């Protein structure tokens, strides 16, 4: 299953990816624009990227440990009085100027596969960090989607509040005309003015909620608070039931739970601890090393055989020597360091196994919960549609009766409040159902779209 980040960056409308600079310059942002911007600006993602870089460096070091080591050494000596001339191995009493050059190499031939297992452990540790990175991106994308849908919900609720004001104003203008001609009482006009004031309060609350939701999106995007932001609006038509009623949740879970980033992370952590344990166990076995070296010397003393100082290059050539050795190290007793390290590594394996099992179980539970929340949200949405339709018919009838004087203001107001609550509940149910669908789609690998 593709991870949620790959799903989210599919553009919903335009089909073109843009940079953060272009995003900021845009008049309105799509959901994919917001997700892309958040993924580039989120601090947790950037911190995790540093952890990935660190794990890559550790992997490189573990691989490099399998290579031979090569070192050079140069010595410049100046001695006075009695000293040993290493070119003749005789003691002389004179001022001596000497040089020594050496090139050495060390290579581990076999150490119980300690180095190889450390490389594999580091590889899985890097995989774990990468899956953590993907999981963080998924969560950020989810949070952006939730904040984005909250704005869309608040935009529609603000429109409802505006429609309520327009409706009350229309009735108020009609009542004013009737009052002026003596066909209605002044009390009806005052009642509608009070109702208009209540509608304006509701409008202010809806506007504040919208501003608050924009602020929340800015915080998730790490957007400059003082800088305005605007999003695209969509005509969202949800159909309840359909394919979701025919889904076998057990099949969905069995096919997709292992593909979740957090589950893959736990699995990589387990593999890393297992190979680390193998590398620690290898320290109990003998290790074979190959060592080689070559070196030469120069001395400023006079050669007693020739009575002259040998030329510099000749001395270096004549004194050149090489050696090659194999060393076998057998661990007999090391203050229980190897045994203690193996026990700790084994405990880490057991802990990683439990963490993997817990992550898998928790992920399955979340998928179950997500499915049932979606189904229940769909049922709630269906009920909200029926309630809104019924309240709309009742309100239309009440308005007609109120205009004809067959219904008093408080009865009409009660009908209107019931319709307003039904419409608000319908909007909340619609966007809650939509969000539940998107969360469930994430778990079954369905591309995000609005």
N, C-alpha and C positions, 0 to 999 in steps of 0.2 A: 504494500500500500504506500503510495506516495505520501510524504510527510505534508503536514498542513501548510507549511510555508510555500511549498511548490504549488499546492492547490490555490492558495490565496493570491499569488502574484499573477494568476491569469486575469487579465483585465476584463472587467464586467461589461464595459461598453466600447471603449476606444480601441483596445487591442494593442496599445503601444506603451512600452515602459518608458518612464521619464526619470530624470535625475531629481534629487531633492531641490536643487536650485530652480528647475522648471516647475516642480510641484508648488513651491512657494509662490511662484509667479502666476500660477493658474488662478482663475476666478473661482472655480469650484473643484472639489476633490472627489474622485470616486473612491469606493471602498478599497480597491487595489492600490490606489495612490497613497492612501493613508497607511495601509499595511507596509508598503515599501518604505515609506518615509520613517515609520516607527522602527522597522528592522534596522535601518541605517543609523538611527539616532539613539536607540535604547541603550542605556548605560550597562545594564546587566548582560546584554549580548556582547557588547564591546569588552567587558571584563572577562567573559567566558572565552572570547577569542584569544585573549592573552594566555589563558590556561591552555588552550590548544597549542599555541606557539611554544609554551613551556614543555608540553608533552612531546612535541615534535623534536625539540632539542634533546630531551632525555632519550628518545628513541635513537637519534643520531649518535649520541654518546654510547649507548649500549651496542650499536652496530660497530662503532669505531673501536670498541674494546676488543673485538675479534681480530683486528689488524695488528701486525708487528709494530713494536715501538722502535724508533731509531733516534739516537741521541749523539751529539758530538760534544767533545771536550777539548779545550785548549788551555795550556798552562804556560805562564811566563814566570820563570824563577830567577832570583838573584840571591846568592848566598856568599857569606864571608867566613873566614876561619876554616876549621876542619869540617868537611862535608863529603858526602859520598857522591862520586861521579858515576851516575847510572849508566853511562856509556862504557866505562871500563870496570865499574864496580870496585874502585880503589878510593881510599880516603886521601884527600888532597887538602892542602892548606893554602888556599888561594881564593881570589874573588872569582865566582863562577856565574856565568849567564847561561840559562838553559831554557829549552822549550819542550813541551810535551803535547802531542796531538793524539786524540783517540776518537774512534767512531764505533759505537756499540749498538747492538740490536737484541731485542727480546721478543719471543713469540710463544704463545701458549698453544701447544700442540693438542693437548686434551686435558680437560678438567671436569669430566663427568657431565658434559653438556651444560655447564653452568651459564656460560655466555650465551649460548643459543636460546636457552629458556628465558634468560633475561630480556633478550631481544623480543621474543614472542609476548612476554608479559608487558613490555613497553608498547608493543603494537596494539594490544587490546586496551591498554590504558588510554592510548590516543583515540581509539575507536569510542571508548566510553565518553571521553571529553567531547568528541564530535556529536554523539547522540544527545549529550546534555545541551549542546549548542542548538540542535534541532528542536529539542523539547522546549527550550526557552523561547525560541522563535515562534513555535506553535502557540504557546501561552500568550505571547505578546499579540499575535495575530487574532487570537480569540478575544482578548480584551479590547482590541481596536474594533472588531466586529460588533461586540456588545455595545460599546460606546456609540458607534455609528448608528446602530439600530435604535438606540435610545434617543438620539437626536431626531431621527425620522419619526419616531413615536411622538416626541414632544412638538415637532412641527405640525403634525396632524391634530394634536390636542389644542394647539394654539389656533389652528383654523376653526376648530369646533367652537372655541371660545369667541372668536370673531363672528362666526355665524349666529351665535346666541345673541350677541350685541346687535347685529343687523336685524334679527327677528324682533327683538324687543323694541328697537327704534321704529321699525315699521308699524308695529302695533300701537306704539305711543303716538306716532303721528296721526294714525287713524282715530285714536281715542280723542286726541286734542281737537280734531275737526268736529267730532260728534259732541264734545263738551261745548265747543263754541256755538253750536246750533241748538244746544239744549237737549240733545238726545241721550247724553250720558252724564253721569255725575262726576264731580271733580275728584272724588275719592278714587275712581278708577285710574284717572291720570296720575295721581300721586302714587298709587300702587305700582304702576308700570315704571315710574321714575325710580322708585325704590328697587324694583327688579333690575332696571338698567344699571343702577349703582352696584348691585350684587354681581351682575355680569361683568362689569368693568374690573371688579376685584378678582374674579376668576380669570379674566384675561391677563391681569398683571401677574398672577400666580403662574399661569401657563407660560408667560414670557420669561419669568424668572427661572422656571424649570428648564426651559430651552437654553438659556444662557448658562445655567449650571452644567447641562450636558455638554455644551460646547467647551466649557472649561475643563471638564473631565477628559474629553478627547485631546485637548491641548496637552494636558499633563501626561497622558499615555504616549503621545507622539514626541514629547519633549519639545513642544512647540513654544515659541516665545509668547508669553501670556498676553502681552500688550498688542501683539500682532493679530489682526482679524483672520478668521478662518471660515470657509464656506464649503459645504459639501453638496454633492449632487442629490437630487431627490428622485425617487422611483415610484412608479405605479405598481404596487405590490398586490397581486391577486393570489390568494392562497386557496388551494383546494384540499379539503380534508380527506383523510382516508387514502384511496388510491394504492400505490405500490407499498406504502408503509404498513398498511393493514395485512399485506401478504408476506411481509418479511419474517423469515425464521431467525429470531434473535440469536439462537444457539449457533447457527451456521455463521452468522455475521461475526460473532465473538471468536469462534474457533479459527476463522479465516484471517482475522485482522488483529487480534490482540498481540500476537508475536511481532507485528510490524510497527507497533507504537514505539516512538523514540525512547521513552522512559523504560520500556521493557527491554529494548535492545541495549540500552545503557547498563541495566542491571546484569544482563547476560554477559556483556563485555567485561564488567567488573569481576564477575565470577571467573571468567576465563583468565583474566589477568592475575588474579590471586592463585589460581591453580598452577600456572606456569612459573610464578614467583616461588611457589613452594618447591617445584621441581628444581629450580636453580639453587635454592637453599640446600636441598637434599644432596645436590651434587658436590657440595663442599665437604661431604663426609668421605668422598672417594679420592684416591691419589691423583695428583696432577702432574703432567709432563710438560716441561718447558725447554725450549731451545734458545740458547744464548750464544751470541757471536760477537767478536770484537777484533778490531785492528788498530794498532797504534805505533808511533815512532817518536824518537827523541833527538834532541840536539844539545850539545854542550860546547861552551867556548874554551874549554881546557885544551891544552896541547896533547896530541896523541903521543904517548911515551915510546911507541914503536917506531914512529916516523920522525918524531921531534918537531912536528909541525901541526898546526891546527887544521883539522879536516874541513873541507868545504861544507857549507850549510846543506846543500842539496844532497851531497854524497852521504852525509850523516843520516839524513832523513831516509834515504834509500837503504842504507846498510842496516839501520836500526828498526826497519819496518817488520812488524810481527803480527800474526793473526792467531785467533783461537776459536774453536767451536765446541760447545759443551751441551750435553743433555742433562737436565736435572729432574729428578723424580721426587716429589714431595708427598710424604705419606702422613696424613693427619692421625695422630695417636691420641692425644689429649689436649684440648684447647679450652680448658676451664668451662666446658659445657656450652661454649658459645654457639657451636653449630647445632647442637641438640635443642638449645633454647630458641634459636632462630627458627628451627624447623617447627617446633611446637606453636610458636606465635603465628607462623605462616599457615599452619593447619587450622588454627582457630579463625584466622581471617577467611579461609575458604568456607568454613561452616557459617560464618556471619554473612558472607556474600551469597551463599546458597539460600539462607533465610530471607535476605533482602530481595533476591530475585523472585522467590516464591511469593513474598508479600506484595511485591510490585505487580506480579502477574495476577494475583487474586484481586488486589485493589483495582487494577485496570478492568478486569472482568466485571467487578461490582459496579464500577463507574459506567461501563457500557450498558449494563442492565438498567441501572438507574436512569441513564440518559434516554434509553429507549422508552421506558415507562413514563418518564416525565414528558417526552414528546407525544406519546399516545394520549396521555391525560390532557396535555395542552391542546391537542387537536379536538378532544371531546369538549373541553371548555370553550374553545373557539366556536364550535358548532352551536353550543347552547347560547353563547353570546350573540351569534347571528340571529337566532330565533327570538331571543329576548328583545334585541334592537328592533327587529321587524315588527314585533307585537307592540312595543312601546311607541313606535313611529305611527302605526295605525291609530292607536289610542290617542296620541297627542294630536294628530290631524283632526280626529273627531272632536276632541276637547276644544281645540282652537275654533273650530266651526261653531260649536255650541256656545263658546264664550263670546264670540262676535255677535251671536244672535241673542245674547242675554240669557241663555238657558243654563249657564254655568257660572258660578261666582269666580272671582280672581284666585282664591286660594285653592280651589279645585283644579283650575287650569294650571296654576303654578306647580301643584303637586304632580300633575301629568307631565309637565315640562321637565321638572327635576328628575322624574323617573326616566324620561327619554335621555336626558343629559348623562345620567349615570350609566344607562345601557350603552350609549355611544362610547363613553370613556372606557367602560369595561370591554367593549368590543375591540377598541384600538389596542388596549393592553393585552387582551387575549391573542390578537392577531400577531403582534410583534413578539410576544412570548413564544407562541407556536413557531414562528419563523426562526427565532434564535435556537429553539430546541431542535428544530430540523437541521440547522447548520452544524450544531454540535454533534448530533448523531451522524450526519454526513461525514464529518471529519473522521469519526471512528471507523466508518466503512469505506473511506477513500473516494467519496463523491466530490467532484470539483465544486468549489464555492461559486455561487452566482446569485444575483438578485433580479 
